[in-house]
């Protein structure tokens, strides 16, 4: 693409506001900045779009949203009249321009004869997935950038099963984006006109209630929270986002009496004024919640990200310090609790199954198998988890009771097909109350699992590579590791090299090749002689390569030594 021609196309379009045109004119003497904004469109993948908000083809703005929606509308219309009648559910989180982008998407869908159900205001991502399934919509659109910094916004798309878009539909949308002019190729109907004509219906409390009914039905041990309700306390923060309403409501309905919501972070604000990054993976974001917990003698803290699909916890240890539990740790202790609680209450289904991603701790398999459950791997992303759940249950090969990934995402029940921090918050609180009655914290429960199953350890390293040069550097690193894989890492031999792009497995000692079931993703895996796995994959939403260390030690010290040793090798990859 000729970025200067595209830049001029935007300036000469005649549709930009004066402010938008001024923003582009201000970079007229900066070819590098023009190139970065117009060298090509944001990549449309199975997770949709995500980028910083600014004018330009490679940023999130109302023109890019309309463009993507027209492409999506074409794909929906190709499904026929019934698909258009079933329509699209649309949601947004707390991001700046969220409602503006959501309404723009609604206008394009309506203009193309596609019925729209749009939420009256921000809602959790899992409720959008639920709405698609509940109302039997053909598709869904969610304006969200999840846990990214305030400069970002995004556009996630869903198909009729409530899961993120399958790859072949994403590819079809990407082709439509290439074909359609971003300004003249759009058909839209003004919002108010579409409402008056019945093309747009606004969703509110009735959908919340239907969603919450499903959430509350996920309670396993109905006595766990009421049994300690007079004494048990917890702190909750939504990080200025979508969890502010439904998470407290679910916890209160479950019987929590002493729920302390961090007041500053209960304020909806897309600028996230109290945190550098609204990501529950970052401990610093919890500083206000920790202060509230200390002041009120609270052991347990919950935090959901801005679109309430991820949840993180902090737990007070025996020294009175508040410790972050990683997504891997939280997931295995919750899996263990759920299987145990189902077993105790007679709710454990026949042939129970747990799902996790390839970069999630191997401890989950040990926990699942201890209850007679199976544990399967998928590629990273809940669209793949949803596909595996649908396939297993459709073939009668088991009932999926819990699915998760290391980055604080958990999926439970049959009413959503994406990460669900609302339901996960309820089950995590039930679990915390159960252990509270035993004089234990969730951290104590995790440490007991380590003593039982072994000292598994995980660490994720992010090799950030921003800008055009970064994209080239990412591709170069992946190419180098794929074509010349290391024979050893930190002095330990690589036993197997797995390339998930083509599903190949290479025995490094003999050179013998075989294949594995999973393939079709740009991911590399090095299996070391000591049982450690090192996985390398480009992020699908941010300009970085993620390197995951999955290891195990004879004890906690051995585990930590392995994480440190292999982390030193990872640091050499960006030199």
N, C-alpha and C positions, 0 to 999 in steps of 0.2 A: 504493500500500500504506500502511495506517495503521501507522506504526512503533511507536506506543505499544501498540497492540493486539498486534502481533507480539512486542514485548518482554514483555508480560504472558503471551502464549502460551508463551514459553520458560520463564518463571519458574514457571508453573503446570503445566508438562508432566509433572512427576513423574518424569522420567528423568534429570535433571541430577544430577551428583554434588554433594556439599556444597560442594566447592571451586569447581565451575563456577557453582553458584547464587550463591555469595558474590561471585564476580567480577561477575556481573550486578547483584546488589543494590547493590554499591559505586558503581554509576553512576546509581542511582535519582534523585539530585538534579541530574543533568546532562543535560537534554533534548537538547542538541546532540550529546553523545556517544551517547545512545540512538538518535538519528536516524541518525548515521553508521553505527551497527552494524545497524540494522533497517529502513532506508528501502527496501531491496530486496535481492534475492539477488545474489551475485557473478555477473557476466555469464558465461554459458556460451557460449563461442565455439568455433571450429574447433580452437583450441589447448586447450580445456577451461577449467579454472578456475585462478586464481592470486590470492593475497591474503595479508595478514598473518595470523598465527595468534592467534586470540582467540575468545571466545564471541560469537556473534551471527550473523545471517543473511548479513552482508556480509563475513565473515571465514572463514579456513580453520580448521575444527575437525572433529571426528569425526562430528557430526550433518550438517554440510554434505557431507562425503564420502559418508556413507550415502545421503543424499538424492539426490546426483548419480548414485551407483551404481545406485540403484533406477530412476531415470529411464533410465539407460543400459541396464540389464537389460531394461526394458520394450521398448526399441528392438531389442535383440538377440533377445528372445523373439518379437517380431513377424516375424522372419525365418524362424521355424519350428524344428522339432525338430532338424534337422541343425545349425543355427547354435548351439543350446544344447549339443549334443554336441561340436562343434568347440571351443567354449568361449573362454575369455579368458586371456591371459597377463598377469601382474601383476608389477610391478617397483617399486623405490623407490631414492631416492638417500640421501645422508647427512643429510638434514634432520631436525631434531627432530620427533618424532612420525611419522616416515616409515613405520616398520614397523607402528605402531599403525593408521595410516590405510590402509596396504596390506592388512592383515589384515581391517579393517572392510569394505573393498571386496570382498575374497574371500568374506567371510561373507554379504554381500548377494547376490553372484552365485550362490553355492552354494544359498542359500535360495530362489532363483528357478529352480533346476534347471539352472544354467549351470555346466559344468565349468570348473575353474580350474587353471592352472599358475602357481604363485607362486615367485619366486626366494627362496632361503633367506636371503639378505642383499642388501645394496645391490649394484647392477650398473649399468654404463653405459647410458644411454638407447639407443644404437644396438643393444645386445644385446637390449633389449626389442623393438625393431622387427624384429630378426633372428628372435627367438623366435616372434613372430606368424606370420612367413612360414615358418619352419622346421617348426613344428608344425601348420601350416595352421589356426591359430586363427581364429575369427570376428572377434576384436577384441583390443585390448590396453589396459591401464591403467598409467600410470606416475605414481607419487607423487613429484613433483619441482617445484622452483621454479628449476631451471637455475642461472643465475648471480646471482639476486637476493640481497639481504642476508639475514642470518640470521633476521630476523623473518618471512620469507615461507615459505609452502609452496604446492604446486600439485597439479593433477590433470590430466594430459594423457591424451587418449584416442586410440586408433588403430583403424583398420578392417582388414579382412582382408588388404589388400595391404601392411601394415606401415607405412603412412603415417598421418599425423594425420587425424582424422575429416573426411570431406567435409562441405561446408556444409549439405546437406539433412539429414544425420543429426544434426549439431549443433543445427539448428533443431528437430528432432523431440525431442531430449533437453531442450532449453530449454522446450518446451511441456509435456513431462511433469513437469519440475520445478515449473512453475506449478500443475499439476493435483494433485500428490501432497502430502499433509501431511508435513512434515519429521519428525514423530515417529510418527504412527499409520499412515502409508502405507508403512512399510518392512517387507519380509520378509527375514529373515536366518536363517542356520543357524550355531550356535556353531562356531568354528574347528576344535576337536579332533574334534567330531562329524563335520564335513564331511570331515576327513582320513580318519577311520576308515571312512566310507562311500564313500571313493574319489572324492568330489566335488572335493577339493583335492589336487593333486600338487605336491610341492616340487621345484624345479629347482636344480641345482648344477653340479658340475664337468663333467658330460657336455655341458651346454649351452655352457659356456665353451669347451670343446674344439672343439665344432662351429663356434662363432663364430670362434675363433682360426684354424681351418683356412681359413676363407674370407678372413679378414684377411691371413694370410700369403701366400695365393695372389695378392694384389694387388701383390706385389713386381714391379717392372718390370725393373730391372737387378739381377740377383741378385749381381753381382760388386761393386757400388758400395760397400756397407758392409764386406764382408770385405777388400777391397783396402786399406782404411785403418784397419782395426779396431785395430791395435796402437798407433796414434797418435791417432785421432779420439776426442774426448770430448764428452759433453753432460750438461747438468743438466736434470732433470725434476722438476716439482711437480704434484701433483693437487689443490692447494688444499683439502686435507682431505677429498677426495671420492672418487668412484667409479673414477677412473682408476688408483688406487693399485696395483691388481693386474694388470690386463690390458695396460695400456700398457707397463710395464717388461717384462712377459713377451713381448710381441710384439717389442719392440726387442732383447731378448736373443736370441730365436729367430732374428732377422734377422742376428745376428752382432756386435751392439754389445758390446764388451768393457769399455769405460770409461763406464758409466752411473752418474751420481751423482744419487741421489734425495734431494731436500731433506728431511731427517729430521723436522723439526717439522711440515711440511705433509703428510707421509705418514701422520700420525695422523688417523684418521677422527673428525670432530667437526663437528656441525651448528652449533656456535657460531662456527666459523671464527676461532679466537682470535688468529691471526697476521696477519689482514688486516681492513681496514675493509669491503671488498667482495670476494667471491671470484670476481672477474670478470677473465679474462685480457685484457680490453680496458683495464683500469686498470693502468698501469705500476707503481704503488706496491705492488701485490700481489706483485710479483716481487722485493721487496727481499732476502728471504732467499736466493732462488735466485741473484740477482746476487752476493751475498756469497760463496756457495759456488763460483760460477763464477770469480770473481776469485782465490779462494784456490787454485784448481786449474788455472788457465790454460786455461779453457774458452771457446770461441767461441760456442757455440750453446745456447740455453735453450728448453725446451718447457714449457708450462703448460696443463693442461686444467681446465675449470670443474667444479663439484661433481657434475654428472651426466654429465660426460665426453662431451658432444656438441659442445662448442666447444673450440678449441685456439688458443693464441697463442704467438708466438715472440719472443725477443729475440736480437739478434746483436751481437757485439763489432765496433766499427768500427776504423778504422786508428789512431785516437787512444786506443784502449783503453777507450772508453766503450760501455756496453751500450744499444743502441737498440731500441725497440719497433718492430716492423713491423706495420702495420695489417692488418686482415683483407683489405682491397682489395689491398695490396701482396703479402701472403703468397699470396693466391689467384692473382694473375697470374703470379708467379714459379713457383708450383707447377704451374699450367696449362702454362706454357711448358716446364718440366722434363718433365712427364709426356708431352706430345706429342712432345718431342724424344727422350726415352728410348724411347717406343714406336716412333718412326720408326727409331732406331738399332738396336733389337733385333728389328725386323720384327713388332712387336705392334700397330701402329697399324691399327685396323679401317677398313674401307671406310666412307666418309661419316661421319667422326667429328664429334661434336657436344659443345659445352660449353653449360651452362645457368647463368644468373645472374639475380639479381633486378633490378628496375627501378632500385633505389637503389645498385646495385653498379657499380664503375668501368667506364667505356666502354673502358678499356685492354684488358679481356678480349677484346673483339671483334677488336681489332687483333692481339693475340697469336694467337687462334684462327685467324683468316683467314690469318696468315702460314704456317700449316701446312696450309692447305686445309680447315680445319674450319669449321663453322658455329657461330654463337653466338646463342642465343635468350634473350629476357627473360621473366620471370614476375613475378607479384606477390610481395611479401615473404612468406616462409614456405615451409618445405620440403614442405608438403602440395601447394603449387602447383608446385614443382619436380618432385615425384614424379608429379603428374598429367601434366605436360608430357613427362617421360621416358617414362611409360607410353604416352602418345598417339603420340609420335614413333616409338618402337621398335615399337609395335603396328602402326603403319601402314607400317613398313619404310622410314621416312624418315631413318634414321641410327642410329648407336650412341652413346649418351651416355657419354663417358669421364670427365667431371668436372662437378660442379655446386657452386656456392657462392654465399654471400651475404656482404656486407661485414662482418657482425657475427660473424666468426670461425667460421662454420659451413661445413663441406665434406662432400659426399656422394660416395662412390666405390663402384663395384661394383654388383652386382645383388641383394645379399643384405640390404640395408637400404633403407629409404625415409625416412630422416631424417638429420640432421647426425650425423657419426661421427668423433669425435676420436681413437678408437683407430686406425682405418685411416689417418686423416690424419696422425697422429703418426708412423706407420711410413713413409709416403711422404715426409713432410717430412724425416725423418731420412735416408732414402735420398738425397734431394736434397742435403741439407747435406753428406753424405759424398762425393757426386759432385763437388761444387764444392770441397770440402776437398782432394781429390786434385789439383785444378787450381790450388791455391793461392789460392782465392777463398772468400768467405763468401756466404751467401744474400743479404746486403745488396749485395755487389758484383754479384751476378747481377741483382738488381732494378735497380740503377743502369745496368747495361748494357742492360736492356730499355728504360729511359727514353731512352737515347741512340739506340736503334733505332726505337722506336715513338712517341716524344714524351713530353712532361712532363705527364702526367695527374696531377690532384690531387683529393682528396676530403676533406670534413670533415663530420662529423655534429654538429649542435647539438641539445641536449635542453632543451625548454622545459617544466620540471616544473610541474605544476599539481595539487597534491594536494587531497583532500577533495571535498565536495559542490560547493563554489564552483569548484574546479578543473575538475570535469566540465562545468560551465556555461561556464567560460572557454574550455575546449577547443572546445566546440561553437560558441561565439560567434566564435572566431578562424577556424575552418574555414568558417563561414558567410560571414564578411566577405571572406575571400580568394576564395571561390567566386563570390560575387555581385558583388564589386567588385575584380577582379584588378588588380594594379598595372600601369601602362603601362610603367614602367621600374623597374629595381632597381639601386641604387648608380650611377645615371647611365647605365646601359646599357638600351637598349630591349628589352622583352619581345616576341619575334618570334611565339611560339606559346604558347597557354594550353591545357593538356590536363587534362581532368577524368576521372579513371579511374572515377568513380562511374557515369557514363553512357557513357563511351568517346568523349566529344566532343573535338574538336580545333578551336580557334579561331585563325585567322590574324589576329593583332592589327593588322596594317596595313590589311587589307581587310574584316575582319569575317566573311570566308567561313568556313563550318563544314564539317567532315568528321568521319569516325569512325575509330577505331583498333580493333584486334582485342581488346586487353585492356580489360575493363570490369567493374564490380561491386565496386569497392573505394573506400573514402573516402580518396582520394589525389589531390593536385593537383600539377601539374608546369608549371614556367615555363621555356620554352626561350628563352634570351637571344641577342641578335644576335652576341655573340662566341663562341657555341658552348657556353656554360655552361648547365647544367641545375640548377634548384633545385626540390627535391621536398619536399612537406609532407604528413605523415601522422600521425595519432594512433597511439601505440603500442598494440599489442594486448594487452600484459601489464602495463603500468605507467602511472601517471597523468601522462603527458607527451605532448607533441607533438614529433615528430622532424622536423628540417629538415636535408636533405642537400644539400650543395653538391658538384656534379660539374663539374670545370672542366679546362682545359688551357692551358698557357702555352708561349711560344716557348722558354723555358728554365726552370730551376728557380726563378729569381727571379720570373719572370712568373707562374708557377703559384702561388707562395706569396703574391704580391701579390693575385691574384684571390681566393684563399681568405680573406685578411684583409679585403679590400674587401667581399665579399659577406657575410662573417660579421658585419660592422658593421650591415648591413641586418637580418639575422636578429635581432640583439639588440634592435631596435626593436619587434619583434612582441609582446613581452611587457610593453611599457611602458604 
